[in-house]
């Protein structure tokens, strides 16, 4: 909730917090970070989302991967295209 509020208010420095939150232990914090990045589209977000997707490849659920893919598509559709195609083969 805090990240969503900070994103909506465009609090100074929120972009750095969102990028850092992509590595948080809590999956829902990472989801909120991805959503915030999709909204604000800061420089470096596409690369960070790609790294987060790589890190989440072995996660049990699909919720985080779906949020990361959605955010990446919102920021850089061309970079998201091959990952979206690969996601179609994901059993989740």
Secondary structure by P-SEA (a helix, b strand, c coil): caaaaaaaacccaaaaaaaaacccccaaaaaaaaaaaaaacccaaaaaaaaaaaaacccccaaaaaaaaaaaaacccccaaaaaaaaaaccc
